[in-house]
Amino acid sequence: MKLETLKQAESNLLLPTYDRHPMLVTHGKGVYLYDSEGNRYLDFLSGIGVNALGYAHPAITKVIREQAARLIHTSNLFYHPYQAELAKRLTKLAGMDRAFFSNSGTEAWEGALKLSRAYANAKGKGKTRILALENSFHGRTFGSMATTFTAKYRKPFLPVMPGVAFVKFNDVDDLRKKFDDTVCAIGFEPVQGEGGVNPVSIEFAKAARELANKHDALLIFDEIQCGMGRTGKMFAFEHYGVKPDILTLAKPLAAGLPLGAIITTNKVSEVIHPGMHGTTFGGGPLACAAAVEFLNVIGREKLIANARSVGAYFLDRLRKLDAQHGSIVDVRGVGLMVGVELNSPELAKEVVKQMLAHKIIINRTHETTLRFLPPYIVTRQHVDQVVEALHQVLSSCASAADAPAASQSPRRRAQKDSRRNQQ
């Protein structure tokens, strides 16, 4: 099928929810995607953090092929061989006790919110308030939207779930002011994704843990985008010396198949009994078999260590690029979750378009931030290619997008250095 034919068919048949690039993808291999015209693209977005092993990884392909021939779906009314194995692996890695498998990240987050209310109700506390962070993003279902800060995600669907308050990002004083005995949970992304690739500070995470303990509330970490090795550790919470009561996972977990997970403690799981929560497709044999193999592959190929070392190299190269371009406001990230903030939405949008013309896939998030979420198998040579292309694109856009002199002032540089030291 030709691209124009497909575009016309979609415009007539699908809800208009996506602003797609004019590119018909046909297949992928390793870190590359290929289009219908035979062009090869270096993918530094990996399906928005999903394809952590790249494309057509032979071990994953083999497991999916073999499992599909045996059993794709049963239901959660019966046992199959992979749920318990995957739960055992994930809980051991996280140092927690129980798991629940869903279809997606937003469903995992919804389940975490339900667990928080159920925990408070079981304790007879009458606590219902949930704290989230400014610039947060937790999904597109009603509870997830209610805990998502940016108004454009919530406004068309008002009213959303009540009882949510937003804390200023990394502001411990504001956190202490808003955290009281009416709060049943505080939940946040250790590294915000859609909000602009912003790492939470260690001070803030420790204060959240302390206040949750003090008020018998739950601490929820949303690691749907930043978990499962993305930051150079298996879980982002490992950077903080803080363990949540509930952890949500998804994106790379099943190597491209839809699968989300809630990981929690026995303390929390005691409030749930059969009939209170469930799923038709979540935790099916095909997705769970792929997820078990995903864990095998990242361990066998030492891909978390690769994410850590290549990610550090990537950040270093981008920060050197920062010194050459007034249009760069900030460079930040952890491991292979990296953001480059530019000085205007128009420039960021144009850079994404021009990088695609250079056969490199990235995207724009929070209007002005270029987001890089490459597969864990990337090398320094791939990073060099991306940084050189970005340098060329920013240089070509310089005449229309030079930053004001103030953005490169000593004060601005000091602010950047301070943020980096906190990271």
Buried (B, 14 or more C-beta within 10 A) or exposed (E): EEEEEEEEEEEEEEEEEEEEEEBBEEEBEBBBBBBBEEEEBBBBBBBBBBBBBBBBBEBBBEBBEEBEEEBEEEEBEEEBEBBEBBBEBBBEBBEBBBBBBBBBBBBBBBBBBBBBBBBBBEEEBEBBBBBBBBBBBBBBBBBBBBBBBBEEBBEEEEEBBEBBBBBBBBBBEBBEEBBBEBBBBBBBBBBBBBBBBBBBBBEBBBBBBBBBEEBBBBBBBBBBBBBBBBBBBBBBBBBBEBBBBBBBBBBBBBBBBBBBBBBBBEEBBEBBEEEEBEBEBBBBBBBBBBBBBBBBBBBEBEBBBBBBBBBBBBBEBBBEBBEEBBBBBBBBBBBBBBBBBBBBEBBBBBBBEBBBEBBBBBBBBBBBBBBBBBBBBBEEEBBEBBBBBBBEBBEEBBEEBBBEEEBBEEEBEEEBEEBEEBB
